[in-house]
Amino acid sequence: QMRLVQSGGGSVEAGGTLTLSCEFSGPTYSRNTLGWFRQRPGQGREPVAAIYAGGGVTNYADSMKGRATISLDYNKKIFLQLDDLKPEDTAIYYCAADGFPGHSTEDVVAAFMRRHKEIKYWGQGTQVTVSS
């Protein structure tokens, strides 16, 4: 059973930067994908960014390209740096982990972003609030 524990988040003014981290424990596999999702007030959960645990391949939601950076520490942590934050980025952010099939690692990571309702392992969530 994989366990994910988040830290970071908080309040920041528009244009600011925050870094979220997520430490995972338990069995992990190089074929897993790790990532971040968010839920804005009154909306459903949506993907932010993902990274293949075997290394290298990343995927970002269009709204976050150029403003988010996901990274993996092989001491079992993933990070999400959020730059140039906007008030519409206010949300609860969740880290997640799971494995999906695909013909390539790009496909696997894209599936993780798309099939988030099927993801088994989630962090507890952390609030990010951006003021204008």
DSSP file (Angstrom, degrees, kcal/mol; ACC not computed):
  #  RESIDUE AA STRUCTURE BP1 BP2  ACC     N-H-->O    O-->H-N    N-H-->O    O-->H-N    TCO  KAPPA ALPHA  PHI   PSI    X-CA   Y-CA   Z-CA
    1    1 A Q              0   0    0      0, 0.0     2,-0.3     0, 0.0    24,-0.0   0.000 360.0 360.0 360.0 120.1    0.0    0.0    0.0
    2    2 A M        -     0   0    0     24,-0.2     2,-0.4    95,-0.1    24,-0.2  -0.613 360.0-160.6 -83.1 141.9    1.5    3.3   -1.1
    3    3 A R  E     -A   25   0A   0     22,-2.6    22,-2.5    -2,-0.3     2,-0.4  -0.983   2.8-163.8-125.3 135.8    1.2    6.3    1.2
    4    4 A L  E     -A   24   0A   0    118,-0.5     2,-0.5    -2,-0.4   120,-0.3  -0.976   3.7-172.6-122.8 128.0    1.6    9.9    0.1
    5    5 A V  E     -A   23   0A   0     18,-2.7    18,-2.9    -2,-0.4     2,-0.2  -0.979  12.4-153.8-124.5 121.1    2.1   12.8    2.6
    6    6 A Q  E     +A   22   0A   0     -2,-0.5     2,-0.3    16,-0.2    16,-0.2  -0.548  15.0 174.6 -94.8 155.7    2.1   16.4    1.3
    7    7 A S  E     +A   21   0A   0     14,-2.4    14,-2.7    -2,-0.2     2,-0.2  -0.957  41.3  47.5-149.2 166.2    3.7   19.5    2.6
    8    8 A G  E     +A   20   0A   0     -2,-0.3    12,-0.2    12,-0.2     2,-0.1  -0.562  54.2 110.0  97.2-166.5    4.0   23.1    1.4
    9    9 A G        +     0   0    0     10,-0.6     2,-0.3    -2,-0.2   119,-0.2  -0.426  27.5 134.8  88.8-168.8    1.3   25.4    0.1
   10   10 A G  E     -d  128   0B   0    117,-2.2   119,-2.6    -2,-0.1     2,-0.4  -0.904  56.6 -34.6 126.6-155.4   -0.2   28.4    1.8
   11   11 A S  E     +d  129   0B   0     -2,-0.3     2,-0.3   117,-0.2   119,-0.2  -0.865  53.5 163.4-113.6 142.9   -1.1   31.9    0.7
   12   12 A V  E     -d  130   0B   0    117,-2.4   119,-2.3    -2,-0.4     2,-0.2  -0.979  35.7-107.4-150.5 156.9    0.7   34.1   -1.7
   13   13 A E  E >   -d  131   0B   0     -2,-0.3     3,-2.1   117,-0.2    72,-0.2  -0.519  55.0 -78.0 -83.3 157.6    0.0   37.3   -3.8
   14   14 A A  T 3  S+     0   0    0    117,-2.6    72,-0.2     1,-0.3    -1,-0.1  -0.261 121.3  29.9 -54.2 138.2   -0.5   37.1   -7.5
   15   15 A G  T 3  S+     0   0    0     70,-3.2    69,-0.6     1,-0.3    -1,-0.3   0.280  97.8 122.0  91.4  -9.0    2.7   36.7   -9.4
   16   16 A G    <   -     0   0    0     -3,-2.1    69,-2.3    69,-0.3     2,-0.4  -0.127  56.5-122.3 -81.6 179.4    4.3   34.8   -6.5
   17   17 A T        +     0   0    0     66,-0.2     2,-0.3    67,-0.2    66,-0.2  -0.956  23.1 179.0-126.6 140.6    5.9   31.4   -6.3
   18   18 A L  E     - B   0  82A   0     64,-2.1    64,-3.4    -2,-0.4     2,-0.5  -0.982  14.0-150.8-135.6 150.7    5.1   28.4   -4.2
   19   19 A T  E     - B   0  81A   0     -2,-0.3   -10,-0.6    62,-0.2     2,-0.3  -0.989   9.4-164.5-124.4 127.3    6.6   24.9   -4.0
   20   20 A L  E     -AB   8  80A   0     60,-2.7    60,-2.5    -2,-0.5     2,-0.3  -0.812   6.8-164.2-103.1 146.6    4.6   21.8   -2.9
   21   21 A S  E     -AB   7  79A   0    -14,-2.7   -14,-2.4    -2,-0.3     2,-0.4  -0.945   8.0-166.8-131.1 157.1    6.2   18.5   -2.0
   22   22 A C  E     -AB   6  78A   0     56,-2.1    56,-2.3    -2,-0.3     2,-0.5  -0.958   6.9-157.7-145.4 118.6    4.9   15.0   -1.6
   23   23 A E  E     -AB   5  77A   0    -18,-2.9   -18,-2.7    -2,-0.4     2,-0.4  -0.851  13.1-161.5-100.3 130.5    6.7   12.2    0.1
   24   24 A F  E     +A    4   0A   0     52,-1.9     2,-0.3    -2,-0.5   -20,-0.2  -0.883  10.1 178.9-116.3 146.8    5.7    8.7   -0.8
   25   25 A S  E     +A    3   0A   0    -22,-2.5   -22,-2.6    -2,-0.4    51,-0.0  -0.904  40.1  50.4-138.7 164.6    6.3    5.5    1.0
   26   26 A G  S    S-     0   0    0     -2,-0.3   -24,-0.2   -24,-0.2     2,-0.1  -0.501 101.7 -11.7  97.6-174.0    5.5    1.8    0.5
   27   27 A P        -     0   0    0      0, 0.0     2,-0.4     0, 0.0    -2,-0.1  -0.380  67.6-178.0 -63.2 130.0    6.1   -0.3   -2.6
   28   28 A T        -     0   0    0     -2,-0.1     2,-0.4    -4,-0.1    -2,-0.1  -0.960   9.7-156.8-128.6 151.3    6.9    1.9   -5.6
   29   29 A Y    >   -     0   0    0     -2,-0.4     3,-2.2     1,-0.1    24,-0.2  -0.964  24.9-128.7-130.9 142.6    7.5    0.8   -9.1
   30   30 A S  T 3  S+     0   0    0     -2,-0.4    24,-0.9     1,-0.3    25,-0.1   0.728 108.9  61.5 -63.7 -19.4    9.5    2.4  -11.9
   31   31 A R  T 3  S+     0   0    0     22,-0.2    69,-0.4    23,-0.1    -1,-0.3   0.492  85.0 103.9 -86.3  -1.0    6.5    2.0  -14.2
   32   32 A N    <   -     0   0    0     -3,-2.2    21,-2.9    67,-0.1    22,-0.4  -0.367  63.9-139.0 -73.4 158.0    4.3    4.2  -11.9
   33   33 A T  E     -FE  52  98B   0     65,-3.4    65,-2.0    19,-0.2     2,-0.4  -0.945  13.9-161.3-113.2 142.5    3.4    7.8  -12.7
   34   34 A L  E     +FE  51  97B   0     17,-2.8    17,-3.2    -2,-0.4     2,-0.3  -0.923  24.6 139.4-120.8 146.5    3.4   10.5  -10.1
   35   35 A G  E     -FE  50  96B   0     61,-2.4    61,-2.2    -2,-0.4     2,-0.4  -0.959  41.1 -99.0-168.8-174.3    1.6   13.8  -10.3
   36   36 A W  E     +FE  49  95B   0     13,-3.2    12,-2.5    -2,-0.3    13,-1.5  -0.969  25.1 177.0-129.4 139.7   -0.4   16.7   -9.1
   37   37 A F  E     -FE  47  94B   0     57,-2.9    57,-3.1    -2,-0.4     2,-0.3  -0.867  11.2-155.1-130.3 165.9   -4.1   17.5   -9.4
   38   38 A R  E     -FE  46  93B   0      8,-2.7     8,-2.9    -2,-0.3     2,-0.5  -0.983  10.6-151.0-143.3 157.6   -6.1   20.4   -8.1
   39   39 A Q  E     -FE  45  92B   0     53,-2.3    53,-2.0    -2,-0.3     6,-0.2  -0.938  16.9-157.4-130.5 110.4   -9.7   21.1   -7.2
   40   40 A R    >   -     0   0    0      4,-0.6     3,-2.4    -2,-0.5    51,-0.2  -0.465  44.3 -71.5 -82.0 158.0  -10.8   24.8   -7.5
   41   41 A P  T 3  S+     0   0    0      0, 0.0    -1,-0.2     0, 0.0     3,-0.1  -0.233 119.2   1.3 -54.3 126.4  -13.8   26.0   -5.5
   42   42 A G  T 3  S+     0   0    0      1,-0.2     2,-0.3    -3,-0.1    -2,-0.0   0.555 115.6  99.0  75.8   8.2  -17.0   24.6   -6.9
   43   43 A Q  S <  S-     0   0    0     -3,-2.4    -1,-0.2     1,-0.1     3,-0.1  -0.781  73.1-102.2-124.3 167.9  -15.2   22.6   -9.6
   44   44 A G        -     0   0    0     -2,-0.3    -4,-0.6     1,-0.1     2,-0.2  -0.287  51.8 -78.1 -80.6 170.6  -14.1   19.0  -10.1
   45   45 A R  E     -F   39   0B   0     -6,-0.2    -6,-0.2    -2,-0.1    -1,-0.1  -0.479  52.8-172.7 -71.5 139.2  -10.6   17.7   -9.8
   46   46 A E  E     -F   38   0B   0     -8,-2.9    -8,-2.7    -2,-0.2     2,-0.1  -0.957  25.1-102.6-134.7 151.5   -8.3   18.5  -12.7
   47   47 A P  E     +F   37   0B   0      0, 0.0   -10,-0.2     0, 0.0     3,-0.1  -0.386  31.7 172.2 -73.1 150.8   -4.8   17.5  -13.7
   48   48 A V  E     -     0   0B   0    -12,-2.5    13,-2.6     1,-0.4     2,-0.3   0.655  61.7 -27.0-117.7 -56.9   -1.8   19.9  -13.2
   49   49 A A  E     -FG  36  60B   0    -13,-1.5   -13,-3.2    11,-0.2    -1,-0.4  -0.986  51.7-165.9-162.0 155.2    1.3   17.9  -14.0
   50   50 A A  E     -FG  35  59B   0      9,-2.2     9,-2.0    -2,-0.3     2,-0.3  -0.983   2.6-162.5-147.2 156.6    2.7   14.4  -14.0
   51   51 A I  E     -FG  34  58B   0    -17,-3.2   -17,-2.8    -2,-0.3     2,-0.4  -0.999  27.2-116.2-142.2 139.8    6.1   12.7  -14.2
   52   52 A Y  E >   -F   33   0B   0      5,-2.5     3,-2.0    -2,-0.3   -19,-0.2  -0.615  19.7-141.2 -76.7 129.4    7.0    9.1  -15.0
   53   53 A A  T 3  S+     0   0    0    -21,-2.9   -22,-0.2    -2,-0.4    -1,-0.1   0.774  99.5  65.6 -65.5 -25.4    8.7    7.4  -12.0
   54   54 A G  T 3  S-     0   0    0    -24,-0.9    -1,-0.3   -22,-0.4   -23,-0.1   0.571 119.9 -92.5 -73.0  -7.5   11.1    5.6  -14.3
   55   55 A G  S <  S+     0   0    0     -3,-2.0     2,-1.3     2,-0.2    -1,-0.2   0.143  83.9  26.6 114.6 136.7   12.5    9.0  -15.2
   56   56 A G  S    S+     0   0    0     -3,-0.1     2,-0.2     1,-0.1    -3,-0.1  -0.463  73.5 104.2  97.0 -64.0   12.3   11.9  -17.7
   57   57 A V        +     0   0    0     -2,-1.3    -5,-2.5    -6,-0.1     2,-0.3  -0.371  42.5 173.8 -73.4 130.8    8.8   12.1  -19.2
   58   58 A T  E     -G   51   0B   0     -7,-0.2     2,-0.3    -2,-0.2    -7,-0.2  -0.853  15.5-162.1-127.2 164.8    6.6   14.8  -18.0
   59   59 A N  E     -G   50   0B   0     -9,-2.0    -9,-2.2    -2,-0.3     2,-0.4  -0.984   6.8-166.1-148.7 136.8    3.1   16.2  -18.9
   60   60 A Y  E     -G   49   0B   0     -2,-0.3   -11,-0.2   -11,-0.2     2,-0.1  -0.954  26.9-112.3-126.6 144.4    1.5   19.5  -18.0
   61   61 A A    >>  -     0   0    0    -13,-2.6     3,-1.8    -2,-0.4     4,-0.9  -0.456  35.7-116.3 -64.7 146.6   -2.0   20.8  -18.3
   62   62 A D  G >4 S+     0   0    0      1,-0.3     3,-0.7     2,-0.2    -1,-0.1   0.863 114.7  57.4 -55.6 -37.7   -2.3   23.6  -20.9
   63   63 A S  G 34 S+     0   0    0      1,-0.2    -1,-0.3     3,-0.0   -15,-0.0   0.690 112.1  41.8 -68.5 -17.3   -3.2   26.1  -18.2
   64   64 A M  G X> S+     0   0    0     -3,-1.8     3,-2.3   -16,-0.2     4,-1.4   0.470  79.0 124.2-110.2  -4.1    0.0   25.4  -16.3
   65   65 A K  T << S+     0   0    0     -4,-0.9     4,-0.1    -3,-0.7   -16,-0.0  -0.383  85.4  12.4 -62.6 130.9    2.6   25.1  -19.1
   66   66 A G  T 34 S+     0   0    0      2,-0.4    -1,-0.3    -2,-0.1     3,-0.1   0.269 125.8  63.3  86.2 -11.2    5.4   27.6  -18.5
   67   67 A R  T <4 S+     0   0    0     -3,-2.3    16,-3.5     1,-0.1     2,-0.4   0.489  95.7  55.9-120.7  -8.1    4.2   28.2  -14.9
   68   68 A A  E  <  -C   82   0A   0     -4,-1.4    -2,-0.4    14,-0.2     2,-0.4  -0.965  55.2-170.3-128.1 144.5    4.6   24.8  -13.3
   69   69 A T  E     -C   81   0A   0     12,-2.0    12,-2.8    -2,-0.4     2,-0.4  -0.979   6.5-162.9-134.3 121.7    7.6   22.5  -12.9
   70   70 A I  E     +C   80   0A   0     -2,-0.4     2,-0.3    10,-0.2    10,-0.2  -0.845  15.1 174.4-102.5 140.8    7.3   19.0  -11.6
   71   71 A S  E     -C   79   0A   0      8,-1.8     8,-2.5    -2,-0.4     2,-0.4  -0.967  21.4-138.8-144.7 160.3   10.4   17.1  -10.4
   72   72 A L  E     -C   78   0A   0     -2,-0.3     2,-0.5     6,-0.2     6,-0.2  -0.976   4.4-160.7-126.4 128.6   11.2   13.8   -8.8
   73   73 A D  E >>  -C   77   0A   0      4,-3.6     4,-2.2    -2,-0.4     3,-1.2  -0.933  19.8-140.2-104.5 125.9   13.7   13.2   -6.0
   74   74 A Y  T 34 S+     0   0    0     -2,-0.5    -1,-0.1     1,-0.3     4,-0.1   0.452  96.2  80.8 -74.5   5.2   14.7    9.5   -5.8
   75   75 A N  T 34 S-     0   0    0      2,-0.1    -1,-0.3     0, 0.0    -2,-0.0   0.104 127.1 -90.7 -84.6  19.7   14.6    9.8   -2.1
   76   76 A K  T <4 S+     0   0    0     -3,-1.2   -52,-1.9     1,-0.2     2,-0.4   0.923  89.4 118.8  75.3  49.7   10.9    9.4   -2.7
   77   77 A K  E  <  -BC  23  73A   0     -4,-2.2    -4,-3.6   -54,-0.2     2,-0.4  -0.998  41.7-161.0-138.1 144.4    9.6   12.9   -3.1
   78   78 A I  E     -BC  22  72A   0    -56,-2.3   -56,-2.1    -2,-0.4     2,-0.3  -0.938  12.9-158.8-117.4 151.9    8.0   14.8   -5.9
   79   79 A F  E     -BC  21  71A   0     -8,-2.5    -8,-1.8    -2,-0.4     2,-0.4  -0.913  11.1-161.0-127.1 151.0    7.8   18.5   -6.1
   80   80 A L  E     -BC  20  70A   0    -60,-2.5   -60,-2.7    -2,-0.3     2,-0.6  -0.932   8.4-163.9-132.6 111.3    5.6   21.0   -7.8
   81   81 A Q  E     -BC  19  69A   0    -12,-2.8   -12,-2.0    -2,-0.4     2,-0.6  -0.845   6.4-162.5 -94.3 126.1    6.9   24.5   -8.3
   82   82 A L  E     -BC  18  68A   0    -64,-3.4   -64,-2.1    -2,-0.6     3,-0.3  -0.943  10.8-175.0-112.5 118.3    4.2   27.0   -9.2
   83   83 A D        +     0   0    0    -16,-3.5   -66,-0.2    -2,-0.6   -67,-0.2  -0.730  60.6  16.2-111.1 159.0    5.4   30.3  -10.6
   84   84 A D  S    S-     0   0    0    -69,-0.6    -1,-0.2    -2,-0.3   -67,-0.2   0.910  85.4-157.6  48.8  50.8    3.5   33.5  -11.6
   85   85 A L        -     0   0    0    -69,-2.3   -70,-3.2    -3,-0.3   -69,-0.3  -0.274   8.1-157.4 -66.2 145.9    0.5   32.4   -9.6
   86   86 A K    >   -     0   0    0    -72,-0.2     3,-2.4   -71,-0.1     4,-0.3  -0.838  31.5-109.5-119.4 156.4   -2.9   33.8  -10.5
   87   87 A P  G >  S+     0   0    0      0, 0.0     3,-1.7     0, 0.0    43,-0.4   0.838 118.0  63.0 -55.1 -31.4   -6.0   34.1   -8.3
   88   88 A E  G 3  S+     0   0    0      1,-0.3    -3,-0.0   -48,-0.0   -48,-0.0   0.558  88.9  70.0 -73.1  -5.5   -7.6   31.4  -10.4
   89   89 A D  G <   +     0   0    0     -3,-2.4    -1,-0.3     2,-0.0     2,-0.2   0.508  68.9 122.0 -83.8  -5.1   -4.9   29.0   -9.3
   90   90 A T    <   +     0   0    0     -3,-1.7     2,-0.3    -4,-0.3    39,-0.2  -0.417  41.7 112.1 -59.7 124.3   -6.5   29.0   -5.8
   91   91 A A  E    S- H   0 128B   0     37,-2.0    37,-2.8    -2,-0.2     2,-0.6  -0.977  73.4 -84.1-174.2 170.5   -7.4   25.4   -5.1
   92   92 A I  E     -EH  39 127B   0    -53,-2.0   -53,-2.3    -2,-0.3     2,-0.4  -0.905  46.9-149.5 -92.1 127.1   -6.7   22.4   -3.0
   93   93 A Y  E     -EH  38 126B   0     33,-3.1    33,-1.9    -2,-0.6     2,-0.4  -0.844  13.1-169.0-104.6 134.9   -3.7   20.6   -4.6
   94   94 A Y  E     -E   37   0B   0    -57,-3.1   -57,-2.9    -2,-0.4     2,-0.3  -0.961  13.0-145.6-123.1 136.2   -3.3   16.8   -4.4
   95   95 A C  E     -E   36   0B   0     -2,-0.4    28,-2.7   -59,-0.2     2,-0.3  -0.699  26.2-179.1 -92.0 158.3   -0.4   14.6   -5.2
   96   96 A A  E     -EI  35 122B   0    -61,-2.2   -61,-2.4    -2,-0.3     2,-0.3  -0.975  15.9-162.0-153.9 160.3   -1.2   11.1   -6.6
   97   97 A A  E     +EI  34 121B   0     24,-2.0    24,-1.3    -2,-0.3    23,-0.3  -0.990  25.6 124.3-150.4 140.8    0.4    7.9   -7.8
   98   98 A D  E     -E   33   0B   0    -65,-2.0   -65,-3.4    -2,-0.3     2,-0.4  -0.961  45.0-108.3-175.9 174.7   -0.6    5.0  -10.0
   99   99 A G        +     0   0    0     -2,-0.3   -67,-0.1   -67,-0.3    -2,-0.0  -0.974  27.6 179.2-123.1 137.1    0.3    2.9  -13.0
  100  100 A F        -     0   0    0     -2,-0.4    12,-0.1   -69,-0.4    11,-0.1  -0.955  29.7-110.2-130.4 151.1   -1.5    2.8  -16.3
  101  101 A P        +     0   0    0      0, 0.0     2,-0.3     0, 0.0    10,-0.1  -0.370  44.2 152.1 -77.0 160.8   -0.8    0.9  -19.5
  102  102 A G        -     0   0    0     -2,-0.1     6,-0.0     1,-0.1     3,-0.0  -0.934  53.9-113.2-177.7 160.8    0.4    2.6  -22.7
  103  103 A H  S    S+     0   0    0     -2,-0.3     2,-0.3     1,-0.1    -1,-0.1   0.679 102.7  12.8 -78.1 -17.2    2.4    2.0  -25.8
  104  104 A S  S  > S-     0   0    0      1,-0.1     4,-2.2    -3,-0.0     5,-0.1  -0.943  83.8-103.4-148.9 167.1    5.1    4.5  -24.7
  105  105 A T  H  > S+     0   0    0     -2,-0.3     4,-2.4     1,-0.2     5,-0.2   0.857 122.5  57.3 -65.2 -31.7    6.0    6.4  -21.5
  106  106 A E  H  > S+     0   0    0      1,-0.2     4,-2.4     2,-0.2    -1,-0.2   0.920 107.7  47.4 -61.1 -42.9    4.4    9.5  -23.0
  107  107 A D  H  > S+     0   0    0      2,-0.2     4,-2.5     1,-0.2    -2,-0.2   0.902 110.4  52.7 -62.9 -41.3    1.1    7.5  -23.4
  108  108 A V  H  X S+     0   0    0     -4,-2.2     4,-1.9     1,-0.2    -2,-0.2   0.927 112.1  44.1 -61.6 -46.2    1.4    6.2  -19.8
  109  109 A V  H  X S+     0   0    0     -4,-2.4     4,-1.8     1,-0.2    -1,-0.2   0.894 112.8  51.7 -68.5 -39.5    1.8    9.7  -18.4
  110  110 A A  H  X S+     0   0    0     -4,-2.4     4,-1.9    -5,-0.2    -1,-0.2   0.887 108.3  52.5 -63.2 -38.3   -1.0   11.1  -20.6
  111  111 A A  H  X S+     0   0    0     -4,-2.5     4,-3.2     1,-0.2    -1,-0.2   0.899 105.8  54.2 -64.1 -40.5   -3.3    8.3  -19.4
  112  112 A F  H  < S+     0   0    0     -4,-1.9    -1,-0.2     1,-0.2    -2,-0.2   0.909 110.2  46.8 -58.4 -43.5   -2.5    9.2  -15.8
  113  113 A M  H  < S+     0   0    0     -4,-1.8     3,-0.5     1,-0.2    -1,-0.2   0.863 119.2  40.5 -66.6 -35.6   -3.5   12.8  -16.4
  114  114 A R  H  < S+     0   0    0     -4,-1.9     3,-0.3     1,-0.2    -2,-0.2   0.838 114.7  48.3 -84.4 -34.9   -6.7   11.7  -18.2
  115  115 A R    ><  +     0   0    0     -4,-3.2     3,-2.1     1,-0.2     4,-0.4  -0.169  65.6 136.9-102.3  39.8   -7.9    8.8  -16.0
  116  116 A H  G >   +     0   0    0     -3,-0.5     3,-1.1     1,-0.3    -1,-0.2   0.753  63.1  66.8 -63.7 -24.3   -7.5   10.6  -12.6
  117  117 A K  G 3  S+     0   0    0     -3,-0.3    -1,-0.3     1,-0.2    -2,-0.1   0.695 101.4  50.7 -68.5 -15.5  -10.8    9.2  -11.4
  118  118 A E  G <  S+     0   0    0     -3,-2.1    -1,-0.2    -6,-0.1    -2,-0.2   0.506  80.5 120.9 -96.8  -5.5   -9.2    5.7  -11.4
  119  119 A I    <   -     0   0    0     -3,-1.1   -21,-0.1    -4,-0.4     3,-0.1  -0.357  45.4-163.4 -66.1 135.1   -6.1    6.7   -9.5
  120  120 A K        +     0   0    0    -23,-0.3     2,-0.5     1,-0.1    -1,-0.1   0.811  65.5  59.3 -90.4 -31.9   -5.8    4.6   -6.3
  121  121 A Y  E     +I   97   0B   0    -24,-1.3   -24,-2.0  -118,-0.1     2,-0.3  -0.882  60.6 168.2-115.4 126.3   -3.2    6.6   -4.2
  122  122 A W  E     -I   96   0B   0     -2,-0.5  -118,-0.5   -26,-0.2   -26,-0.2  -0.956  29.4-126.6-133.5 147.6   -3.7   10.2   -3.1
  123  123 A G        -     0   0    0    -28,-2.7  -118,-0.2    -2,-0.3     3,-0.1  -0.268  40.1-101.5 -77.0 178.1   -2.1   12.6   -0.7
  124  124 A Q        -     0   0    0   -120,-0.3   -30,-0.1     1,-0.1  -119,-0.1   0.602  61.1-113.2 -81.9 -11.3   -4.2   14.5    1.8
  125  125 A G        -     0   0    0    -30,-0.1     2,-0.3     1,-0.1   -31,-0.2   0.194  23.4-138.8  91.1 145.8   -4.4   17.7   -0.1
  126  126 A T  E     - H   0  93B   0    -33,-1.9   -33,-3.1    -3,-0.1     2,-0.3  -0.996  17.6-119.5-143.1 138.3   -3.0   21.1    0.6
  127  127 A Q  E     - H   0  92B   0     -2,-0.3  -117,-2.2   -35,-0.2     2,-0.5  -0.574  22.0-171.8 -82.1 133.9   -4.6   24.6    0.2
  128  128 A V  E     -dH  10  91B   0    -37,-2.8   -37,-2.0    -2,-0.3     2,-0.5  -0.996   6.4-173.9-120.4 124.2   -3.0   27.1   -2.1
  129  129 A T  E     -d   11   0B   0   -119,-2.6  -117,-2.4    -2,-0.5     2,-0.5  -0.979   4.7-168.4-123.4 124.9   -4.6   30.6   -2.0
  130  130 A V  E     -d   12   0B   0     -2,-0.5     2,-0.3   -43,-0.4  -117,-0.2  -0.953   7.8-158.5-116.0 121.6   -3.6   33.4   -4.4
  131  131 A S  E      d   13   0B   0   -119,-2.3  -117,-2.6    -2,-0.5    -2,-0.0  -0.730 360.0 360.0-100.3 149.0   -4.7   36.9   -3.6
  132  132 A S              0   0    0     -2,-0.3    -1,-0.1  -119,-0.2  -119,-0.1   0.458 360.0 360.0 -87.5 360.0   -4.9   39.7   -6.2
